[in-house]
């Protein structure tokens, strides 16, 4: 979930930091956190994005072919 979306629901940066620090959520980059216990996250990325491999992340076919 994008941190901006969490903020729109009243979750602050300190709330995110506490949840990630406690191990309940995982950081998936600078602006995204994984909420919950799923071991795989499906993402949508713009074609012009620079992709870095992340454990448990499944890229769309067009993104995987471009990298």
mmJSON file of the N, C-alpha and C atoms, coordinates in Angstrom:
{"data_MODEL":{"atom_site":{
"group_PDB":["ATOM","ATOM","ATOM","ATOM","ATOM","ATOM","ATOM","ATOM","ATOM","ATOM","ATOM","ATOM","ATOM","ATOM","ATOM","ATOM","ATOM","ATOM","ATOM","ATOM","ATOM","ATOM","ATOM","ATOM","ATOM","ATOM","ATOM","ATOM","ATOM","ATOM","ATOM","ATOM","ATOM","ATOM","ATOM","ATOM","ATOM","ATOM","ATOM","ATOM","ATOM","ATOM","ATOM","ATOM","ATOM","ATOM","ATOM","ATOM","ATOM","ATOM","ATOM","ATOM","ATOM","ATOM","ATOM","ATOM","ATOM","ATOM","ATOM","ATOM","ATOM","ATOM","ATOM","ATOM","ATOM","ATOM","ATOM","ATOM","ATOM","ATOM","ATOM","ATOM","ATOM","ATOM","ATOM","ATOM","ATOM","ATOM","ATOM","ATOM","ATOM","ATOM","ATOM","ATOM","ATOM","ATOM","ATOM","ATOM","ATOM","ATOM","ATOM","ATOM","ATOM","ATOM","ATOM","ATOM","ATOM","ATOM","ATOM","ATOM","ATOM","ATOM","ATOM","ATOM","ATOM","ATOM","ATOM","ATOM","ATOM","ATOM","ATOM","ATOM","ATOM","ATOM","ATOM","ATOM","ATOM","ATOM","ATOM","ATOM","ATOM","ATOM","ATOM","ATOM","ATOM","ATOM","ATOM","ATOM","ATOM","ATOM","ATOM","ATOM","ATOM","ATOM","ATOM","ATOM","ATOM","ATOM","ATOM","ATOM","ATOM","ATOM","ATOM","ATOM","ATOM","ATOM","ATOM","ATOM","ATOM","ATOM","ATOM","ATOM","ATOM","ATOM","ATOM","ATOM","ATOM","ATOM","ATOM","ATOM","ATOM","ATOM","ATOM","ATOM","ATOM","ATOM","ATOM","ATOM","ATOM","ATOM","ATOM","ATOM","ATOM","ATOM","ATOM","ATOM","ATOM","ATOM","ATOM","ATOM","ATOM","ATOM","ATOM","ATOM","ATOM","ATOM","ATOM","ATOM","ATOM","ATOM","ATOM","ATOM","ATOM","ATOM","ATOM","ATOM","ATOM","ATOM","ATOM","ATOM","ATOM"],
"id":[1,2,3,4,5,6,7,8,9,10,11,12,13,14,15,16,17,18,19,20,21,22,23,24,25,26,27,28,29,30,31,32,33,34,35,36,37,38,39,40,41,42,43,44,45,46,47,48,49,50,51,52,53,54,55,56,57,58,59,60,61,62,63,64,65,66,67,68,69,70,71,72,73,74,75,76,77,78,79,80,81,82,83,84,85,86,87,88,89,90,91,92,93,94,95,96,97,98,99,100,101,102,103,104,105,106,107,108,109,110,111,112,113,114,115,116,117,118,119,120,121,122,123,124,125,126,127,128,129,130,131,132,133,134,135,136,137,138,139,140,141,142,143,144,145,146,147,148,149,150,151,152,153,154,155,156,157,158,159,160,161,162,163,164,165,166,167,168,169,170,171,172,173,174,175,176,177,178,179,180,181,182,183,184,185,186,187,188,189,190,191,192,193,194,195,196,197,198,199,200,201],
"type_symbol":["N","C","C","N","C","C","N","C","C","N","C","C","N","C","C","N","C","C","N","C","C","N","C","C","N","C","C","N","C","C","N","C","C","N","C","C","N","C","C","N","C","C","N","C","C","N","C","C","N","C","C","N","C","C","N","C","C","N","C","C","N","C","C","N","C","C","N","C","C","N","C","C","N","C","C","N","C","C","N","C","C","N","C","C","N","C","C","N","C","C","N","C","C","N","C","C","N","C","C","N","C","C","N","C","C","N","C","C","N","C","C","N","C","C","N","C","C","N","C","C","N","C","C","N","C","C","N","C","C","N","C","C","N","C","C","N","C","C","N","C","C","N","C","C","N","C","C","N","C","C","N","C","C","N","C","C","N","C","C","N","C","C","N","C","C","N","C","C","N","C","C","N","C","C","N","C","C","N","C","C","N","C","C","N","C","C","N","C","C","N","C","C","N","C","C","N","C","C","N","C","C"],
"label_atom_id":["N","CA","C","N","CA","C","N","CA","C","N","CA","C","N","CA","C","N","CA","C","N","CA","C","N","CA","C","N","CA","C","N","CA","C","N","CA","C","N","CA","C","N","CA","C","N","CA","C","N","CA","C","N","CA","C","N","CA","C","N","CA","C","N","CA","C","N","CA","C","N","CA","C","N","CA","C","N","CA","C","N","CA","C","N","CA","C","N","CA","C","N","CA","C","N","CA","C","N","CA","C","N","CA","C","N","CA","C","N","CA","C","N","CA","C","N","CA","C","N","CA","C","N","CA","C","N","CA","C","N","CA","C","N","CA","C","N","CA","C","N","CA","C","N","CA","C","N","CA","C","N","CA","C","N","CA","C","N","CA","C","N","CA","C","N","CA","C","N","CA","C","N","CA","C","N","CA","C","N","CA","C","N","CA","C","N","CA","C","N","CA","C","N","CA","C","N","CA","C","N","CA","C","N","CA","C","N","CA","C","N","CA","C","N","CA","C","N","CA","C","N","CA","C","N","CA","C","N","CA","C","N","CA","C"],
"label_alt_id":[null,null,null,null,null,null,null,null,null,null,null,null,null,null,null,null,null,null,null,null,null,null,null,null,null,null,null,null,null,null,null,null,null,null,null,null,null,null,null,null,null,null,null,null,null,null,null,null,null,null,null,null,null,null,null,null,null,null,null,null,null,null,null,null,null,null,null,null,null,null,null,null,null,null,null,null,null,null,null,null,null,null,null,null,null,null,null,null,null,null,null,null,null,null,null,null,null,null,null,null,null,null,null,null,null,null,null,null,null,null,null,null,null,null,null,null,null,null,null,null,null,null,null,null,null,null,null,null,null,null,null,null,null,null,null,null,null,null,null,null,null,null,null,null,null,null,null,null,null,null,null,null,null,null,null,null,null,null,null,null,null,null,null,null,null,null,null,null,null,null,null,null,null,null,null,null,null,null,null,null,null,null,null,null,null,null,null,null,null,null,null,null,null,null,null,null,null,null,null,null,null],
"label_comp_id":["UNK","UNK","UNK","UNK","UNK","UNK","UNK","UNK","UNK","UNK","UNK","UNK","UNK","UNK","UNK","UNK","UNK","UNK","UNK","UNK","UNK","UNK","UNK","UNK","UNK","UNK","UNK","UNK","UNK","UNK","UNK","UNK","UNK","UNK","UNK","UNK","UNK","UNK","UNK","UNK","UNK","UNK","UNK","UNK","UNK","UNK","UNK","UNK","UNK","UNK","UNK","UNK","UNK","UNK","UNK","UNK","UNK","UNK","UNK","UNK","UNK","UNK","UNK","UNK","UNK","UNK","UNK","UNK","UNK","UNK","UNK","UNK","UNK","UNK","UNK","UNK","UNK","UNK","UNK","UNK","UNK","UNK","UNK","UNK","UNK","UNK","UNK","UNK","UNK","UNK","UNK","UNK","UNK","UNK","UNK","UNK","UNK","UNK","UNK","UNK","UNK","UNK","UNK","UNK","UNK","UNK","UNK","UNK","UNK","UNK","UNK","UNK","UNK","UNK","UNK","UNK","UNK","UNK","UNK","UNK","UNK","UNK","UNK","UNK","UNK","UNK","UNK","UNK","UNK","UNK","UNK","UNK","UNK","UNK","UNK","UNK","UNK","UNK","UNK","UNK","UNK","UNK","UNK","UNK","UNK","UNK","UNK","UNK","UNK","UNK","UNK","UNK","UNK","UNK","UNK","UNK","UNK","UNK","UNK","UNK","UNK","UNK","UNK","UNK","UNK","UNK","UNK","UNK","UNK","UNK","UNK","UNK","UNK","UNK","UNK","UNK","UNK","UNK","UNK","UNK","UNK","UNK","UNK","UNK","UNK","UNK","UNK","UNK","UNK","UNK","UNK","UNK","UNK","UNK","UNK","UNK","UNK","UNK","UNK","UNK","UNK"],
"label_asym_id":["A","A","A","A","A","A","A","A","A","A","A","A","A","A","A","A","A","A","A","A","A","A","A","A","A","A","A","A","A","A","A","A","A","A","A","A","A","A","A","A","A","A","A","A","A","A","A","A","A","A","A","A","A","A","A","A","A","A","A","A","A","A","A","A","A","A","A","A","A","A","A","A","A","A","A","A","A","A","A","A","A","A","A","A","A","A","A","A","A","A","A","A","A","A","A","A","A","A","A","A","A","A","A","A","A","A","A","A","A","A","A","A","A","A","A","A","A","A","A","A","A","A","A","A","A","A","A","A","A","A","A","A","A","A","A","A","A","A","A","A","A","A","A","A","A","A","A","A","A","A","A","A","A","A","A","A","A","A","A","A","A","A","A","A","A","A","A","A","A","A","A","A","A","A","A","A","A","A","A","A","A","A","A","A","A","A","A","A","A","A","A","A","A","A","A","A","A","A","A","A","A"],
"label_entity_id":["1","1","1","1","1","1","1","1","1","1","1","1","1","1","1","1","1","1","1","1","1","1","1","1","1","1","1","1","1","1","1","1","1","1","1","1","1","1","1","1","1","1","1","1","1","1","1","1","1","1","1","1","1","1","1","1","1","1","1","1","1","1","1","1","1","1","1","1","1","1","1","1","1","1","1","1","1","1","1","1","1","1","1","1","1","1","1","1","1","1","1","1","1","1","1","1","1","1","1","1","1","1","1","1","1","1","1","1","1","1","1","1","1","1","1","1","1","1","1","1","1","1","1","1","1","1","1","1","1","1","1","1","1","1","1","1","1","1","1","1","1","1","1","1","1","1","1","1","1","1","1","1","1","1","1","1","1","1","1","1","1","1","1","1","1","1","1","1","1","1","1","1","1","1","1","1","1","1","1","1","1","1","1","1","1","1","1","1","1","1","1","1","1","1","1","1","1","1","1","1","1"],
"label_seq_id":[1,1,1,2,2,2,3,3,3,4,4,4,5,5,5,6,6,6,7,7,7,8,8,8,9,9,9,10,10,10,11,11,11,12,12,12,13,13,13,14,14,14,15,15,15,16,16,16,17,17,17,18,18,18,19,19,19,20,20,20,21,21,21,22,22,22,23,23,23,24,24,24,25,25,25,26,26,26,27,27,27,28,28,28,29,29,29,30,30,30,31,31,31,32,32,32,33,33,33,34,34,34,35,35,35,36,36,36,37,37,37,38,38,38,39,39,39,40,40,40,41,41,41,42,42,42,43,43,43,44,44,44,45,45,45,46,46,46,47,47,47,48,48,48,49,49,49,50,50,50,51,51,51,52,52,52,53,53,53,54,54,54,55,55,55,56,56,56,57,57,57,58,58,58,59,59,59,60,60,60,61,61,61,62,62,62,63,63,63,64,64,64,65,65,65,66,66,66,67,67,67],
"pdbx_PDB_ins_code":[null,null,null,null,null,null,null,null,null,null,null,null,null,null,null,null,null,null,null,null,null,null,null,null,null,null,null,null,null,null,null,null,null,null,null,null,null,null,null,null,null,null,null,null,null,null,null,null,null,null,null,null,null,null,null,null,null,null,null,null,null,null,null,null,null,null,null,null,null,null,null,null,null,null,null,null,null,null,null,null,null,null,null,null,null,null,null,null,null,null,null,null,null,null,null,null,null,null,null,null,null,null,null,null,null,null,null,null,null,null,null,null,null,null,null,null,null,null,null,null,null,null,null,null,null,null,null,null,null,null,null,null,null,null,null,null,null,null,null,null,null,null,null,null,null,null,null,null,null,null,null,null,null,null,null,null,null,null,null,null,null,null,null,null,null,null,null,null,null,null,null,null,null,null,null,null,null,null,null,null,null,null,null,null,null,null,null,null,null,null,null,null,null,null,null,null,null,null,null,null,null],
"Cartn_x":[0.844,0.0,0.895,0.547,1.341,1.178,2.269,2.221,1.282,1.155,0.222,-1.216,-1.55,-2.888,-3.12,-2.089,-2.218,-2.477,-1.773,-1.951,-3.367,-3.966,-5.337,-6.332,-5.912,-6.747,-6.336,-5.494,-5.121,-3.928,-3.206,-2.034,-0.814,-0.119,1.007,2.309,3.34,4.674,5.164,4.882,5.291,4.555,3.276,2.519,3.153,3.506,4.139,5.473,6.268,7.579,7.424,6.427,6.197,5.788,4.902,4.444,5.574,6.375,7.515,8.539,8.813,9.773,9.355,8.034,7.522,7.448,7.682,7.653,6.273,5.255,3.901,3.722,4.437,4.428,5.855,6.008,7.342,7.482,8.645,8.916,9.197,8.543,8.735,9.222,10.216,10.728,10.516,10.721,10.616,9.182,8.255,6.899,5.832,6.228,5.263,5.569,4.522,4.679,3.747,4.162,3.321,2.59,1.274,0.432,-0.171,0.031,-0.514,0.58,0.183,1.123,1.393,0.907,1.158,2.641,3.128,4.544,4.794,3.719,3.868,2.988,3.537,2.808,2.832,1.668,1.593,1.556,2.417,2.554,2.272,1.908,1.755,2.763,3.572,4.622,4.558,4.869,4.938,6.048,5.87,6.868,8.228,8.262,9.532,10.26,9.714,10.324,11.599,12.554,13.764,13.43,13.493,13.048,14.209,14.025,14.994,14.317,14.969,14.352,14.042,12.883,12.48,11.978,12.447,11.958,10.451,9.748,8.309,7.498,8.143,7.423,7.304,6.087,5.827,5.567,6.408,6.24,5.307,4.556,3.732,4.618,4.047,4.841,5.589,4.926,5.61,6.786,6.668,7.774,8.92,8.6,9.637,10.411,9.718,10.378,11.295,10.931,11.721,12.976,13.014,14.183,15.278],
"Cartn_y":[-1.161,0.0,1.232,2.205,3.42,4.232,4.773,5.543,6.733,7.34,8.453,7.991,6.779,6.239,5.979,5.499,5.303,6.639,7.684,9.011,9.536,9.222,9.68,8.997,7.916,7.206,7.527,8.569,9.018,8.312,7.507,6.803,7.677,8.061,8.99,8.259,9.051,8.484,7.732,8.272,7.592,6.272,6.218,4.961,3.914,4.323,3.401,2.925,3.847,3.497,2.492,2.674,1.763,0.374,0.316,-0.981,-1.732,-1.013,-1.642,-2.091,-1.241,-1.583,-2.787,-2.957,-4.094,-5.364,-5.238,-6.413,-6.783,-5.977,-6.28,-5.9,-4.867,-4.433,-4.489,-4.533,-4.55,-3.369,-2.731,-1.643,-2.249,-1.717,-2.184,-1.02,-0.332,0.85,2.07,3.246,4.479,4.892,4.542,5.057,3.978,2.733,1.647,0.685,0.218,-0.796,-1.954,-3.157,-4.337,-4.483,-4.463,-4.566,-5.959,-6.704,-8.049,-9.08,-10.308,-11.421,-12.129,-11.592,-12.272,-12.246,-13.336,-13.399,-12.914,-12.599,-12.134,-10.906,-9.928,-8.707,-8.506,-8.266,-7.995,-6.494,-5.991,-4.55,-4.143,-2.9,-2.304,-1.164,-1.156,-0.141,0.504,1.814,2.462,1.833,1.816,1.203,1.885,3.165,3.888,3.73,2.953,2.81,1.992,2.361,1.558,0.511,-0.743,-1.818,-2.433,-2.61,-3.302,-4.54,-5.691,-6.914,-6.799,-7.307,-7.366,-8.775,-9.387,-10.708,-10.663,-11.606,-11.711,-10.817,-10.045,-9.147,-9.796,-9.844,-10.373,-9.204,-9.044,-7.946,-8.358,-7.396,-7.701,-8.169,-8.93,-9.492,-8.42,-7.289,-6.257,-5.668,-5.569,-5.014,-6.009,-7.279,-8.306,-8.427,-8.286,-8.405,-7.209,-6.051,-4.836,-4.77,-5.448,-5.321,-6.308],
"Cartn_z":[0.0,0.0,0.0,-0.783,-0.871,0.405,0.902,2.153,2.058,0.892,0.704,0.968,0.512,0.751,2.241,2.919,4.366,5.051,4.627,5.199,5.008,3.873,3.625,4.557,5.193,6.168,7.603,7.759,9.092,9.711,8.92,9.435,9.178,10.235,10.138,9.814,9.515,9.277,10.508,11.677,12.912,13.089,12.7,12.758,11.852,10.627,9.673,10.229,10.74,11.305,12.448,13.289,14.414,13.93,12.945,12.426,11.725,10.927,10.247,11.289,12.28,13.333,14.148,14.324,15.091,14.243,12.934,12.067,11.566,11.857,11.378,9.919,9.466,8.074,7.555,6.245,5.621,4.684,4.687,3.75,2.379,1.353,-0.018,-0.862,-0.389,-1.065,-0.188,-0.772,0.01,0.286,-0.6,-0.487,-0.344,-0.241,-0.224,0.915,1.582,2.615,2.311,2.693,2.587,3.91,3.836,5.019,5.022,6.093,6.178,6.151,5.846,5.961,4.645,3.52,2.249,1.921,1.353,1.001,-0.421,-1.157,-2.53,-2.737,-3.441,-3.74,-5.243,-5.84,-7.267,-7.453,-8.311,-8.477,-9.918,-10.076,-11.393,-11.471,-12.518,-12.641,-14.016,-14.079,-15.396,-16.24,-17.53,-18.427,-18.331,-17.961,-17.915,-16.576,-15.647,-14.321,-14.37,-13.51,-13.321,-12.258,-12.627,-11.739,-10.979,-9.687,-8.854,-8.288,-8.353,-7.836,-6.344,-5.939,-4.539,-4.268,-3.195,-2.841,-2.66,-3.255,-3.093,-4.0,-4.881,-5.781,-7.149,-7.665,-8.992,-9.92,-10.939,-11.882,-13.006,-13.551,-14.73,-15.878,-16.786,-17.894,-18.667,-18.986,-19.776,-19.008,-17.68,-16.873,-16.77,-16.611,-16.489,-17.8,-18.938,-20.236,-20.501,-19.954,-20.215,-19.379,-18.234,-17.347,-17.683],
"occupancy":[1.0,1.0,1.0,1.0,1.0,1.0,1.0,1.0,1.0,1.0,1.0,1.0,1.0,1.0,1.0,1.0,1.0,1.0,1.0,1.0,1.0,1.0,1.0,1.0,1.0,1.0,1.0,1.0,1.0,1.0,1.0,1.0,1.0,1.0,1.0,1.0,1.0,1.0,1.0,1.0,1.0,1.0,1.0,1.0,1.0,1.0,1.0,1.0,1.0,1.0,1.0,1.0,1.0,1.0,1.0,1.0,1.0,1.0,1.0,1.0,1.0,1.0,1.0,1.0,1.0,1.0,1.0,1.0,1.0,1.0,1.0,1.0,1.0,1.0,1.0,1.0,1.0,1.0,1.0,1.0,1.0,1.0,1.0,1.0,1.0,1.0,1.0,1.0,1.0,1.0,1.0,1.0,1.0,1.0,1.0,1.0,1.0,1.0,1.0,1.0,1.0,1.0,1.0,1.0,1.0,1.0,1.0,1.0,1.0,1.0,1.0,1.0,1.0,1.0,1.0,1.0,1.0,1.0,1.0,1.0,1.0,1.0,1.0,1.0,1.0,1.0,1.0,1.0,1.0,1.0,1.0,1.0,1.0,1.0,1.0,1.0,1.0,1.0,1.0,1.0,1.0,1.0,1.0,1.0,1.0,1.0,1.0,1.0,1.0,1.0,1.0,1.0,1.0,1.0,1.0,1.0,1.0,1.0,1.0,1.0,1.0,1.0,1.0,1.0,1.0,1.0,1.0,1.0,1.0,1.0,1.0,1.0,1.0,1.0,1.0,1.0,1.0,1.0,1.0,1.0,1.0,1.0,1.0,1.0,1.0,1.0,1.0,1.0,1.0,1.0,1.0,1.0,1.0,1.0,1.0,1.0,1.0,1.0,1.0,1.0,1.0],
"B_iso_or_equiv":[0.0,0.0,0.0,0.0,0.0,0.0,0.0,0.0,0.0,0.0,0.0,0.0,0.0,0.0,0.0,0.0,0.0,0.0,0.0,0.0,0.0,0.0,0.0,0.0,0.0,0.0,0.0,0.0,0.0,0.0,0.0,0.0,0.0,0.0,0.0,0.0,0.0,0.0,0.0,0.0,0.0,0.0,0.0,0.0,0.0,0.0,0.0,0.0,0.0,0.0,0.0,0.0,0.0,0.0,0.0,0.0,0.0,0.0,0.0,0.0,0.0,0.0,0.0,0.0,0.0,0.0,0.0,0.0,0.0,0.0,0.0,0.0,0.0,0.0,0.0,0.0,0.0,0.0,0.0,0.0,0.0,0.0,0.0,0.0,0.0,0.0,0.0,0.0,0.0,0.0,0.0,0.0,0.0,0.0,0.0,0.0,0.0,0.0,0.0,0.0,0.0,0.0,0.0,0.0,0.0,0.0,0.0,0.0,0.0,0.0,0.0,0.0,0.0,0.0,0.0,0.0,0.0,0.0,0.0,0.0,0.0,0.0,0.0,0.0,0.0,0.0,0.0,0.0,0.0,0.0,0.0,0.0,0.0,0.0,0.0,0.0,0.0,0.0,0.0,0.0,0.0,0.0,0.0,0.0,0.0,0.0,0.0,0.0,0.0,0.0,0.0,0.0,0.0,0.0,0.0,0.0,0.0,0.0,0.0,0.0,0.0,0.0,0.0,0.0,0.0,0.0,0.0,0.0,0.0,0.0,0.0,0.0,0.0,0.0,0.0,0.0,0.0,0.0,0.0,0.0,0.0,0.0,0.0,0.0,0.0,0.0,0.0,0.0,0.0,0.0,0.0,0.0,0.0,0.0,0.0,0.0,0.0,0.0,0.0,0.0,0.0],
"pdbx_formal_charge":[null,null,null,null,null,null,null,null,null,null,null,null,null,null,null,null,null,null,null,null,null,null,null,null,null,null,null,null,null,null,null,null,null,null,null,null,null,null,null,null,null,null,null,null,null,null,null,null,null,null,null,null,null,null,null,null,null,null,null,null,null,null,null,null,null,null,null,null,null,null,null,null,null,null,null,null,null,null,null,null,null,null,null,null,null,null,null,null,null,null,null,null,null,null,null,null,null,null,null,null,null,null,null,null,null,null,null,null,null,null,null,null,null,null,null,null,null,null,null,null,null,null,null,null,null,null,null,null,null,null,null,null,null,null,null,null,null,null,null,null,null,null,null,null,null,null,null,null,null,null,null,null,null,null,null,null,null,null,null,null,null,null,null,null,null,null,null,null,null,null,null,null,null,null,null,null,null,null,null,null,null,null,null,null,null,null,null,null,null,null,null,null,null,null,null,null,null,null,null,null,null],
"auth_seq_id":[1,1,1,2,2,2,3,3,3,4,4,4,5,5,5,6,6,6,7,7,7,8,8,8,9,9,9,10,10,10,11,11,11,12,12,12,13,13,13,14,14,14,15,15,15,16,16,16,17,17,17,18,18,18,19,19,19,20,20,20,21,21,21,22,22,22,23,23,23,24,24,24,25,25,25,26,26,26,27,27,27,28,28,28,29,29,29,30,30,30,31,31,31,32,32,32,33,33,33,34,34,34,35,35,35,36,36,36,37,37,37,38,38,38,39,39,39,40,40,40,41,41,41,42,42,42,43,43,43,44,44,44,45,45,45,46,46,46,47,47,47,48,48,48,49,49,49,50,50,50,51,51,51,52,52,52,53,53,53,54,54,54,55,55,55,56,56,56,57,57,57,58,58,58,59,59,59,60,60,60,61,61,61,62,62,62,63,63,63,64,64,64,65,65,65,66,66,66,67,67,67],
"auth_comp_id":["UNK","UNK","UNK","UNK","UNK","UNK","UNK","UNK","UNK","UNK","UNK","UNK","UNK","UNK","UNK","UNK","UNK","UNK","UNK","UNK","UNK","UNK","UNK","UNK","UNK","UNK","UNK","UNK","UNK","UNK","UNK","UNK","UNK","UNK","UNK","UNK","UNK","UNK","UNK","UNK","UNK","UNK","UNK","UNK","UNK","UNK","UNK","UNK","UNK","UNK","UNK","UNK","UNK","UNK","UNK","UNK","UNK","UNK","UNK","UNK","UNK","UNK","UNK","UNK","UNK","UNK","UNK","UNK","UNK","UNK","UNK","UNK","UNK","UNK","UNK","UNK","UNK","UNK","UNK","UNK","UNK","UNK","UNK","UNK","UNK","UNK","UNK","UNK","UNK","UNK","UNK","UNK","UNK","UNK","UNK","UNK","UNK","UNK","UNK","UNK","UNK","UNK","UNK","UNK","UNK","UNK","UNK","UNK","UNK","UNK","UNK","UNK","UNK","UNK","UNK","UNK","UNK","UNK","UNK","UNK","UNK","UNK","UNK","UNK","UNK","UNK","UNK","UNK","UNK","UNK","UNK","UNK","UNK","UNK","UNK","UNK","UNK","UNK","UNK","UNK","UNK","UNK","UNK","UNK","UNK","UNK","UNK","UNK","UNK","UNK","UNK","UNK","UNK","UNK","UNK","UNK","UNK","UNK","UNK","UNK","UNK","UNK","UNK","UNK","UNK","UNK","UNK","UNK","UNK","UNK","UNK","UNK","UNK","UNK","UNK","UNK","UNK","UNK","UNK","UNK","UNK","UNK","UNK","UNK","UNK","UNK","UNK","UNK","UNK","UNK","UNK","UNK","UNK","UNK","UNK","UNK","UNK","UNK","UNK","UNK","UNK"],
"auth_asym_id":["A","A","A","A","A","A","A","A","A","A","A","A","A","A","A","A","A","A","A","A","A","A","A","A","A","A","A","A","A","A","A","A","A","A","A","A","A","A","A","A","A","A","A","A","A","A","A","A","A","A","A","A","A","A","A","A","A","A","A","A","A","A","A","A","A","A","A","A","A","A","A","A","A","A","A","A","A","A","A","A","A","A","A","A","A","A","A","A","A","A","A","A","A","A","A","A","A","A","A","A","A","A","A","A","A","A","A","A","A","A","A","A","A","A","A","A","A","A","A","A","A","A","A","A","A","A","A","A","A","A","A","A","A","A","A","A","A","A","A","A","A","A","A","A","A","A","A","A","A","A","A","A","A","A","A","A","A","A","A","A","A","A","A","A","A","A","A","A","A","A","A","A","A","A","A","A","A","A","A","A","A","A","A","A","A","A","A","A","A","A","A","A","A","A","A","A","A","A","A","A","A"],
"auth_atom_id":["N","CA","C","N","CA","C","N","CA","C","N","CA","C","N","CA","C","N","CA","C","N","CA","C","N","CA","C","N","CA","C","N","CA","C","N","CA","C","N","CA","C","N","CA","C","N","CA","C","N","CA","C","N","CA","C","N","CA","C","N","CA","C","N","CA","C","N","CA","C","N","CA","C","N","CA","C","N","CA","C","N","CA","C","N","CA","C","N","CA","C","N","CA","C","N","CA","C","N","CA","C","N","CA","C","N","CA","C","N","CA","C","N","CA","C","N","CA","C","N","CA","C","N","CA","C","N","CA","C","N","CA","C","N","CA","C","N","CA","C","N","CA","C","N","CA","C","N","CA","C","N","CA","C","N","CA","C","N","CA","C","N","CA","C","N","CA","C","N","CA","C","N","CA","C","N","CA","C","N","CA","C","N","CA","C","N","CA","C","N","CA","C","N","CA","C","N","CA","C","N","CA","C","N","CA","C","N","CA","C","N","CA","C","N","CA","C","N","CA","C","N","CA","C","N","CA","C","N","CA","C","N","CA","C"],
"pdbx_PDB_model_num":[1,1,1,1,1,1,1,1,1,1,1,1,1,1,1,1,1,1,1,1,1,1,1,1,1,1,1,1,1,1,1,1,1,1,1,1,1,1,1,1,1,1,1,1,1,1,1,1,1,1,1,1,1,1,1,1,1,1,1,1,1,1,1,1,1,1,1,1,1,1,1,1,1,1,1,1,1,1,1,1,1,1,1,1,1,1,1,1,1,1,1,1,1,1,1,1,1,1,1,1,1,1,1,1,1,1,1,1,1,1,1,1,1,1,1,1,1,1,1,1,1,1,1,1,1,1,1,1,1,1,1,1,1,1,1,1,1,1,1,1,1,1,1,1,1,1,1,1,1,1,1,1,1,1,1,1,1,1,1,1,1,1,1,1,1,1,1,1,1,1,1,1,1,1,1,1,1,1,1,1,1,1,1,1,1,1,1,1,1,1,1,1,1,1,1,1,1,1,1,1,1]
}}}
